[in-house]
Amino acid sequence: MTEQEARYDRIAEGYAEWWAPVHRTATVALLDEVAPDVEAGATRLLDVGCGTGALAAAAVTRWPGVVVDGVDASAGMLAVAERQRSTLDARAGARIRLRHGYADGLPYEDATFDLVVSAFVLQLVPSRLRALRELRRVLRPGGRLAYVTWLRGGPPFAADDAFDDALVAVGLEPRERGGGDGDDPASPAAAAAQLRRAGFGAVRARAATLAHEFSEAGFVGFLSQFDEEDRFASLAPDVRARLDAELRARLRALPPDGLRLVLPIVYAAGRRPDDAA
């Protein structure tokens, strides 16, 4: 088990409660990218990094003829996705199949799927290009990949500064921020170019914006149970209580838009050429 798998196993419940709602609208909107393919007869869909199962659930609810395979590297996230699946109508839930696996080493034969989708996952893989080539491998010739991921940059988020100030106030080091964009594309053109390098044709990419208004409790929960879970878990109870109080006080002092998170994202799609190897 990798360190990242272990972390997502630990934070799966926190992710489902605090972070998944932040990007759910943008995640589900990914289905619009492949809707014409479904209308043209595509039925086998693979959700890579299925996480909480929200995208798979939305797909089988929207399209009664579609069968979704969801794959994720985290057993904890798969357990959350299974719980999501169990809340669906029995016939819809039966069209979701969940499996452990990795984006750059999928447990499926070549040319298995009509469609592959992936939402906010490719920033987590060791090599985005290698993963994209693996996604192409499991697509049938003519099949489409569509994904949504982060773009580099974005406006500052005042609540992040409030958290760093709270850390300093209780005698802790602030976070080392910056340089966290990894290999996120700098622009839609860069995302499109990477798809072409991975062997896709008929490529398109467009920029969009994810915006979410946190509540005070929502941002504290996001930090303590997901984004900074390891840090909070390591604190002595008295230090954690002081940090919580300092953070909340600073959040309440923010301007009206201080808890509004705005992040640039990109939707990208391409087809496996009919003559792809």
Buried (B, 14 or more C-beta within 10 A) or exposed (E): EEEEBEBBBBBBBBBBBBBBBBBBEBBBBBBEBBEEBBEEEBBBBBBBBBBBBBBBBBBBBBBEEBBBBBBBBBBBBBBBBBEBBEEBEEEBBEBBEBBEBBBBEBEBEEBBBBBBBBBBBBBBBEEBBBBBBBBBBBBBEBBBBBBBBBBBEBEEBBBBBBBBBBBEBBEBEEBEEEEEBEBBBEBBEBBBBBBEEBBBBEBBBEBBEBEBEBEBEBBBBBBBBBBBBEBBEEBEEEBBEBBBEBBBEBBEEBEEEBBBBBBBBBBBBBBBBEEBE
